[in-house]
Amino acid sequence: MSILVFAGAAHAAKAPLAVYYSFDTPATPALLTAMQSELGRILAPSGISAAWLPSGVPRHPAEDFPALVVFRFNGRCGFDGPVGDAGFDSSGGALAQTDTVEGHVLPFSRVNCDRVRDYIAPVLGSMPPAWTNEMLGRALARVSAHEIYHMLAGVRIHSDRGIFQSAYSRRDLTAATFRFAAPENNWLRGWLQRQTPVEQVTHALPGNPPSLRDDPVFGESDAPDAAGR
């Protein structure tokens, strides 16, 4: 089962970023739609669009992406019934991990669906299953956006606010809005400009480097952890 953001290879080929994805267990349409919509909203201020493509499906000859990232969503990525309190304290645990080799960030990431699901469960109350899966999709998109920035920028240290901060509260993952801070959005705009042919650039976009600080990271992960707030 898969849902693509873009209808057809012609649209997908225009996106500067390809997000290849796979799940350990089938994801619901509500969760997939929420993930893709939320990532689109997060990247919108930078002008970046993303094409979501299932891993293992042959690429269309017309598809040509300046950058691609690969996500494996591990565990059970969905709520099957009433949520309640999961009874599992995931505070301080890494929500995702992006691979590195000799300090270089690779475009491969694993998201821990079980940990994200159990972490946000206590604040979802008695929402119906369709809503809880939509909320989980929102949370997974925010964790994925954090990892995408690691992969595109090639950095392991974090900002002190926004999606690229080193730890998330439950509210960060479930609130109506949660975005990159201005320095990260500026860097992403600059990245997009560098992917665009010179003749297509109509005006200069800010390309300042991100404002980063050396934050402690949980274990060997380059992902945000659960802050327990």
C-alpha positions as CSV (number, residue, x, y, z in Angstrom):
1,M,0.0,0.0,0.0
2,S,1.4,3.4,-0.9
3,I,0.2,6.9,-1.4
4,L,2.3,9.3,-3.4
5,V,2.3,13.1,-3.0
6,F,2.7,13.7,-6.7
7,A,0.4,12.1,-9.3
8,G,2.8,10.8,-11.9
9,A,6.5,10.7,-12.6
10,A,6.4,14.1,-14.4
11,H,5.5,15.8,-11.2
12,A,7.8,13.7,-9.1
13,A,10.7,14.5,-11.4
14,K,10.3,18.3,-10.6
15,A,10.8,17.8,-6.9
16,P,14.3,18.4,-5.7
17,L,14.1,15.9,-2.9
18,A,13.0,12.2,-3.1
19,V,11.9,10.5,0.1
20,Y,12.1,6.7,-0.3
21,Y,10.3,4.9,2.5
22,S,9.4,1.5,3.8
23,F,7.6,0.2,6.9
24,D,8.0,-3.0,9.0
25,T,4.2,-3.3,9.1
26,P,1.6,-1.7,6.7
27,A,0.8,1.9,7.4
28,T,-2.8,3.2,7.3
29,P,-3.8,5.7,4.6
30,A,-4.5,8.3,7.4
31,L,-1.0,8.0,8.8
32,L,0.7,8.2,5.4
33,T,-1.4,11.1,4.3
34,A,-0.7,12.9,7.6
35,M,3.1,12.3,7.3
36,Q,3.3,13.6,3.7
37,S,1.1,16.6,4.4
38,E,3.0,17.6,7.5
39,L,6.4,17.3,5.9
40,G,5.1,19.4,3.0
41,R,4.0,22.1,5.5
42,I,7.4,22.0,7.3
43,L,9.4,22.4,4.1
44,A,7.1,24.9,2.5
45,P,8.9,28.0,4.0
46,S,12.1,26.9,2.3
47,G,10.4,26.3,-1.0
48,I,11.5,22.6,-1.1
49,S,9.0,20.0,-2.3
50,A,9.4,16.3,-1.7
51,A,8.3,13.2,-3.7
52,W,7.5,10.2,-1.5
53,L,8.3,7.0,-3.2
54,P,8.1,3.4,-1.9
55,S,11.4,1.7,-1.6
56,G,11.9,-1.3,-3.9
57,V,9.7,0.1,-6.7
58,P,11.6,0.6,-10.0
59,R,12.3,4.3,-10.7
60,H,10.7,5.9,-13.7
61,P,13.3,6.9,-16.4
62,A,12.1,10.5,-16.1
63,E,12.8,10.7,-12.4
64,D,15.8,12.8,-11.6
65,F,16.3,14.1,-8.1
66,P,19.1,16.4,-6.9
67,A,18.9,14.7,-3.5
68,L,17.4,11.6,-2.1
69,V,16.9,10.2,1.4
70,V,15.9,6.7,2.6
71,F,13.7,6.0,5.6
72,R,12.9,2.7,7.3
73,F,10.1,3.0,9.8
74,N,10.7,0.3,12.3
75,G,8.1,-1.3,14.6
76,R,4.4,-0.9,14.6
77,C,3.6,2.5,13.0
78,G,0.0,2.8,14.0
79,F,-2.7,2.7,16.7
80,D,-5.0,-0.3,16.4
81,G,-7.6,0.8,19.0
82,P,-8.1,3.0,22.0
83,V,-4.9,4.6,23.1
84,G,-4.8,5.3,26.8
85,D,-1.5,5.6,28.6
86,A,0.9,3.2,27.0
87,G,2.6,2.6,30.3
88,F,6.0,2.9,28.8
89,D,8.3,5.8,29.6
90,S,10.3,6.5,26.5
91,S,11.7,9.8,27.9
92,G,15.4,10.2,26.9
93,G,15.3,7.6,24.2
94,A,16.3,8.3,20.6
95,L,13.3,8.6,18.3
96,A,15.3,8.0,15.1
97,Q,18.9,7.4,14.0
98,T,20.7,8.5,10.8
99,D,23.7,6.5,9.7
100,T,27.2,8.0,9.7
101,V,30.5,6.7,8.5
102,E,33.7,8.3,9.8
103,G,31.8,11.4,10.8
104,H,30.0,11.8,7.4
105,V,26.2,11.8,7.5
106,L,24.7,9.3,5.1
107,P,21.2,9.6,3.5
108,F,19.8,6.6,5.4
109,S,17.7,6.8,8.5
110,R,15.6,4.6,10.8
111,V,12.6,5.9,12.7
112,N,11.5,4.1,15.8
113,C,7.7,4.0,15.4
114,D,7.2,2.1,18.7
115,R,9.0,4.7,20.7
116,V,7.3,7.7,19.0
117,R,3.9,6.0,19.4
118,D,4.4,5.2,23.0
119,Y,5.8,8.6,23.8
120,I,2.8,10.6,22.4
121,A,0.1,8.2,23.6
122,P,-0.5,9.8,27.0
123,V,-1.6,13.1,25.4
124,L,-3.9,11.7,22.8
125,G,-6.7,10.8,25.3
126,S,-9.8,9.2,23.9
127,M,-9.3,10.2,20.3
128,P,-10.8,7.8,17.7
129,P,-8.3,5.6,15.9
130,A,-8.3,7.7,12.7
131,W,-7.3,10.8,14.6
132,T,-4.6,9.0,16.7
133,N,-3.0,7.7,13.5
134,E,-3.2,11.1,12.0
135,M,-1.4,12.5,15.1
136,L,1.2,9.8,14.9
137,G,1.8,10.6,11.2
138,R,2.3,14.3,12.2
139,A,4.8,13.2,14.8
140,L,6.7,10.9,12.5
141,A,6.9,13.7,9.9
142,R,8.5,16.0,12.4
143,V,11.1,13.4,13.4
144,S,11.7,12.7,9.7
145,A,12.2,16.4,8.9
146,H,14.8,16.6,11.7
147,E,16.7,13.7,10.1
148,I,16.3,15.2,6.6
149,Y,18.1,18.3,7.8
150,H,20.9,16.2,9.2
151,M,21.3,14.5,5.8
152,L,21.1,17.5,3.6
153,A,23.3,19.8,5.7
154,G,25.7,17.0,6.8
155,V,25.8,18.2,10.4
156,R,25.5,16.3,13.7
157,I,25.1,19.2,16.1
158,H,21.7,20.8,16.8
159,S,20.0,24.1,17.0
160,D,18.5,25.3,20.3
161,R,14.9,25.6,19.1
162,G,12.5,24.4,16.4
163,I,12.5,21.0,14.6
164,F,16.3,20.8,14.7
165,Q,16.6,21.0,18.4
166,S,18.1,18.0,20.2
167,A,15.0,16.9,22.2
168,Y,11.3,17.0,21.8
169,S,8.5,17.3,24.2
170,R,5.2,15.6,23.6
171,R,3.7,19.0,22.7
172,D,6.4,19.5,20.1
173,L,5.3,16.3,18.3
174,T,1.5,16.8,18.5
175,A,0.9,20.6,18.5
176,A,-0.9,22.2,15.5
177,T,2.4,23.7,14.3
178,F,6.1,23.0,14.8
179,R,8.6,24.3,12.3
180,F,12.3,24.8,11.6
181,A,13.8,27.9,13.2
182,A,14.8,30.8,10.8
183,P,18.5,29.8,10.5
184,E,17.6,26.3,9.3
185,N,14.9,27.6,6.9
186,N,17.5,30.0,5.5
187,W,20.0,27.2,5.0
188,L,17.4,25.1,3.3
189,R,16.5,28.0,0.9
190,G,20.1,28.3,0.1
191,W,20.3,24.5,-0.5
192,L,17.4,24.7,-2.9
193,Q,19.0,27.6,-4.8
194,R,22.1,25.5,-5.3
195,Q,20.0,22.8,-6.9
196,T,18.3,25.1,-9.3
197,P,20.0,25.9,-12.7
198,V,21.3,29.4,-12.9
199,E,19.0,30.4,-15.7
200,Q,16.0,29.5,-13.6
201,V,17.0,31.6,-10.6
202,T,14.9,34.8,-10.5
203,H,16.2,36.3,-7.3
204,A,18.8,35.5,-4.6
205,L,17.6,33.5,-1.6
206,P,19.2,33.8,1.8
207,G,21.8,31.1,2.2
208,N,23.3,31.7,5.6
209,P,24.7,28.7,7.4
210,P,22.6,27.3,10.2
211,S,23.2,28.6,13.7
212,L,24.1,25.5,15.6
213,R,25.3,24.6,19.1
214,D,27.1,21.5,20.2
215,D,24.2,19.7,22.0
216,P,24.5,16.3,23.7
217,V,22.9,13.6,21.7
218,F,21.4,10.4,23.0
219,G,23.8,7.5,22.5
220,E,25.1,7.3,18.9
221,S,22.0,8.7,17.4
222,D,21.9,12.0,15.5
223,A,18.1,12.2,16.2
224,P,16.1,14.1,18.7
225,D,15.3,12.3,21.8
226,A,12.1,12.3,23.9
227,A,12.4,15.0,26.4
228,G,9.8,13.7,28.8
229,R,7.8,17.0,28.9
